[in-house]
Each structure stands twice: as C-alpha cells, then as structure tokens.
C-alpha cells in the first residue's frame, strides 16, 4: 500500500505531438505479500507484452512495418500458445482478435 505525496501534470512534445503525463510520488505505508512464492516470468508473458505494444503501434505504421508487425504477431501467438498457461492463451486470443482488424 502507498500514500500519494504529490501529483504533477507535465506536457511532453515529441514527433507524434503533445501528450500529458502525470508524475506521481508516493510513500510506501505497508507491504502486502499475497503469495509465498511467485512464479517466474516466462516467454509467454513477454509475448503478451510485445503483442500489446505492436497492437498499439498499428495505428501509427504502414507498409513494410505493418507487414513486419503482422508477421511477428503470428510468431508471438505461436510461442504463447506453446509455452503459456490458460490465462496467457486467453490474453493472446483477445490481442489476436483486436489485431485482426488490421489484416488484409
């Protein structure tokens, strides 16, 4: 648990435009241990994260980069379905469904 000590809104500008970012500072008040032993991250969770990154970028790319992302999504999906658990597979299915609107 944490207590927020300050919030600051900052405008940042890059080649995509201006975005608003909030910087949050907090003080830890309590540490809650939900599991005695956590499971290590595997290739599936990294595939899910990479798939989400590609999905968010699809609105910004075209041509060869779009083809590359579509190709990589196929490979990511294959890996997640091979090494991931049921939760990973469900997440990948949702990402693939959202990604399908960009297919030819």
Backbone bond lengths (Angstrom), bond angles and torsions (degrees), N, CA, C in turn:
res aa  C-N    CA-C-N  psi(-1)  N-CA   C-N-CA  omega(-1)  CA-C   N-CA-C  phi
1 X - - - 1.435 - - 1.532 107.96 -
2 X 1.317 115.48 152.84 1.462 119.71 -179.60 1.522 109.46 -146.21
3 X 1.317 114.17 156.61 1.470 121.44 177.29 1.524 107.12 -115.92
4 X 1.319 116.32 124.24 1.458 121.23 -179.15 1.529 108.49 -69.08
5 X 1.344 115.42 129.06 1.459 119.93 179.98 1.522 112.15 -104.05
6 X 1.336 117.18 -25.50 1.470 118.98 175.62 1.518 110.48 -161.49
7 X 1.312 114.75 151.36 1.463 123.83 175.09 1.521 107.79 -129.62
8 X 1.330 116.85 137.08 1.456 120.76 179.14 1.520 108.77 -140.62
9 X 1.327 117.45 124.03 1.458 122.17 176.60 1.527 108.80 -89.36
10 X 1.325 115.94 131.50 1.455 122.11 -177.96 1.519 108.61 -129.55
11 X 1.336 116.50 131.50 1.466 120.36 173.96 1.517 108.43 -91.16
12 X 1.338 115.00 131.57 1.465 120.35 179.04 1.519 107.85 -123.06
13 X 1.329 116.42 140.98 1.457 120.93 179.66 1.523 109.39 -120.43
14 X 1.338 114.91 134.17 1.454 120.89 174.82 1.515 108.23 -140.09
15 X 1.328 117.43 -167.15 1.464 120.20 -175.94 1.528 113.10 -66.79
16 X 1.341 117.69 -16.38 1.459 121.10 179.11 1.523 112.66 -92.61
17 X 1.328 116.61 -8.14 1.459 120.26 178.84 1.516 111.93 127.31
18 X 1.320 115.10 -158.07 1.461 121.73 -178.33 1.522 108.96 -102.60
19 X 1.327 115.30 135.50 1.459 119.17 176.66 1.527 108.96 -131.35
20 X 1.318 114.95 151.66 1.449 121.43 179.69 1.520 108.36 -101.62
21 X 1.308 116.63 127.09 1.459 123.00 179.43 1.519 108.43 -121.42
22 X 1.312 116.60 139.20 1.454 120.98 176.17 1.518 109.18 -106.92
23 X 1.315 115.49 124.93 1.459 121.22 176.44 1.520 107.36 -96.58
24 X 1.313 115.31 125.32 1.451 122.16 -176.22 1.525 109.15 -116.34
25 X 1.325 116.47 131.72 1.463 121.05 173.00 1.520 106.72 -116.92
26 X 1.339 115.62 139.42 1.462 119.80 -176.72 1.513 110.30 -143.36
27 X 1.311 114.11 159.21 1.453 122.81 177.97 1.524 108.28 -114.00
28 X 1.315 117.67 127.33 1.459 121.36 179.61 1.526 108.77 -70.17
29 X 1.342 115.71 126.93 1.462 120.18 179.82 1.521 112.43 -108.14
30 X 1.338 116.39 -26.23 1.454 119.95 -178.60 1.523 108.94 -159.32
31 X 1.318 116.55 143.28 1.459 121.50 175.97 1.520 107.71 -109.71
32 X 1.339 115.87 124.32 1.456 121.66 -178.42 1.525 108.63 -109.41
33 X 1.300 117.00 123.03 1.457 122.30 178.94 1.527 107.57 -101.31
34 X 1.331 116.48 107.46 1.463 120.46 -175.79 1.519 113.11 -85.27
35 X 1.335 117.15 -29.77 1.459 121.22 179.19 1.522 108.33 -129.68
36 X 1.304 115.16 142.91 1.462 119.73 177.43 1.528 111.04 -67.40
37 X 1.322 115.31 -37.87 1.458 120.38 -177.82 1.532 107.85 -136.69
38 X 1.309 117.14 124.77 1.459 119.94 179.54 1.519 109.71 -91.50
39 X 1.324 115.24 150.19 1.456 118.79 178.17 1.525 109.29 -82.77
40 X 1.312 117.37 142.42 1.470 120.00 -178.55 1.524 110.79 -69.26
41 X 1.312 114.85 152.47 1.461 119.44 176.26 1.527 108.21 -71.28
42 X 1.321 115.68 141.78 1.461 119.11 178.55 1.521 110.18 -121.39
43 X 1.300 116.28 -177.13 1.468 120.51 -177.49 1.521 111.99 -61.44
44 X 1.316 118.08 -27.47 1.462 120.89 -177.52 1.528 111.42 -64.80
45 X 1.333 117.63 -45.46 1.464 119.08 -177.70 1.527 110.53 -66.38
46 X 1.318 117.02 -36.36 1.465 119.34 176.54 1.529 110.71 -67.47
47 X 1.317 116.93 -34.04 1.455 120.54 175.49 1.518 111.97 -65.03
48 X 1.330 116.28 -40.68 1.464 120.84 177.17 1.520 109.73 -61.09
49 X 1.321 117.04 -46.74 1.467 120.96 179.75 1.528 111.40 -61.93
50 X 1.320 116.60 -44.49 1.461 120.59 179.60 1.529 110.83 -64.35
51 X 1.328 116.56 -40.02 1.459 120.58 177.37 1.522 112.06 -62.05
52 X 1.322 116.65 -39.86 1.473 120.36 177.59 1.530 111.23 -65.71
53 X 1.320 116.77 -38.31 1.474 120.28 177.20 1.522 109.88 -62.54
54 X 1.336 117.11 -48.13 1.467 120.16 179.52 1.518 111.15 -61.40
55 X 1.321 117.16 -39.66 1.457 120.79 179.87 1.524 111.14 -61.51
56 X 1.332 116.93 -42.48 1.468 119.26 -179.55 1.521 112.14 -70.49
57 X 1.318 117.58 -23.41 1.467 120.80 -178.82 1.523 113.43 -86.66
58 X 1.309 118.25 -14.40 1.466 120.79 -174.79 1.524 112.96 -59.82
59 X 1.325 118.04 -28.84 1.468 120.53 178.67 1.529 111.25 -71.99
60 X 1.342 116.48 -17.70 1.465 120.12 -173.85 1.518 113.76 -104.22
61 X 1.326 118.47 -7.93 1.458 120.44 -175.57 1.517 111.20 -117.81
62 X 1.318 115.24 164.56 1.464 120.33 175.48 1.521 108.29 -154.93
63 X 1.308 115.55 174.73 1.455 121.69 175.21 1.514 114.10 61.60
64 X 1.323 115.58 -128.29 1.468 121.51 -175.04 1.527 112.44 -63.14
65 X 1.318 117.52 -38.30 1.467 119.95 -179.13 1.525 110.40 -66.91
66 X 1.314 117.24 -39.35 1.467 120.72 177.42 1.535 110.11 -62.75
67 X 1.327 117.39 -42.72 1.467 121.41 177.27 1.527 110.92 -62.32
68 X 1.328 116.30 -41.41 1.457 120.95 178.90 1.531 110.77 -62.14
69 X 1.335 117.51 -44.73 1.468 120.97 179.26 1.524 110.84 -62.67
70 X 1.346 117.16 -41.98 1.464 119.81 178.53 1.533 110.58 -62.27
71 X 1.320 116.15 -42.15 1.466 120.60 178.37 1.530 110.41 -62.73
72 X 1.318 116.61 -46.47 1.463 120.36 -179.45 1.525 111.93 -63.89
73 X 1.329 116.96 -35.89 1.470 119.48 179.13 1.520 110.74 -62.09
74 X 1.314 117.36 -36.73 1.466 120.06 177.20 1.518 111.12 -62.41
75 X 1.323 116.23 -43.32 1.460 120.64 179.55 1.536 111.43 -68.57
76 X 1.318 116.65 -41.10 1.473 120.76 178.04 1.523 109.94 -61.44
77 X 1.315 116.83 -45.01 1.462 121.56 179.82 1.523 110.85 -60.27
78 X 1.332 116.55 -41.95 1.461 120.69 178.92 1.528 110.83 -61.06
79 X 1.318 117.09 -44.68 1.468 121.06 -178.95 1.525 110.71 -65.70
80 X 1.339 116.77 -46.40 1.472 120.34 -178.97 1.520 110.21 -60.36
81 X 1.313 117.40 -42.86 1.458 120.09 -179.60 1.523 112.98 -70.57
82 X 1.322 117.24 -21.02 1.459 120.71 178.75 1.528 111.83 -85.34
83 X 1.338 117.95 -44.27 1.468 120.31 -172.55 1.526 114.07 -109.36
84 X 1.319 117.96 -10.10 1.460 120.54 -175.29 1.515 113.91 -86.07
85 X 1.328 113.86 161.19 1.454 120.53 174.34 1.517 110.50 -84.52
86 X 1.330 116.22 -175.76 1.471 120.36 -177.86 1.530 112.40 -60.73
87 X 1.325 117.69 -39.66 1.469 120.32 179.19 1.522 111.13 -64.09
88 X 1.323 116.96 -40.94 1.460 120.68 178.02 1.523 110.63 -62.95
89 X 1.327 115.79 -43.14 1.466 120.12 -178.77 1.523 111.60 -65.33
90 X 1.334 116.79 -39.75 1.476 119.76 176.96 1.529 110.60 -64.07
91 X 1.325 116.87 -42.35 1.466 120.77 178.82 1.523 110.76 -62.97
92 X 1.336 116.58 -43.35 1.460 120.65 -179.73 1.516 110.99 -64.41
93 X 1.322 116.93 -36.71 1.466 120.76 178.18 1.532 110.36 -62.89
94 X 1.329 116.57 -41.77 1.472 120.42 178.26 1.528 111.18 -65.12
95 X 1.325 116.38 -41.95 1.472 120.22 179.11 1.521 109.92 -64.68
96 X 1.317 117.06 -44.80 1.470 121.05 179.56 1.524 111.24 -61.57
97 X 1.321 116.59 -39.14 1.469 120.12 178.32 1.526 110.33 -63.64
98 X 1.341 117.13 -44.87 1.462 120.15 178.15 1.530 110.98 -65.70
99 X 1.316 116.46 -34.74 1.466 122.06 -178.74 1.523 112.01 -71.72
100 X 1.336 116.61 -26.71 1.466 120.97 -174.92 1.532 113.02 -62.87
101 X 1.304 118.19 -21.03 1.480 118.76 179.13 1.532 112.13 -69.07
102 X 1.340 117.43 -13.08 1.450 121.68 179.19 1.512 113.18 -96.10
103 X 1.341 117.47 -2.96 1.452 119.67 -177.24 1.508 110.53 -78.51
104 X 1.345 114.24 154.00 1.480 120.62 -178.47 1.508 112.12 -64.86
